[in-house]
Amino acid sequence: MALWITDECINCDVCEPECPNQAISMGAEIYVIDPDRCTECVGHFDTPQCVQLCPVNCIPVRPDRVETHAQLLAKYHRLMAEKVAG
């Protein structure tokens, strides 16, 4: 399940540097999460770092991108392989 940032985001700049997959970036008005890069920190941490650090609790699970732990782990391995190759 990829995460997403709701319009309640206050642009506090806390989440972006903590994302180990560089899935978070500044959008037109608020931060956004690239669902193709978000592994909910699977492979890096036990819990999503952005969710833990968000002061306004505006990072829920994205309901249209439900993924199993195995799928998130596979995405993590793909991203790590791209990092090594790139």
Secondary structure, DSSP 8 states (H G I E B T S, - for coil): --B---TT----S-HHHH-TT--EEE-SSSEEE-TTT--TTTTT-SS-HHHHH-TT----B-TT----HHHHHHHHHHHHHHHHH-
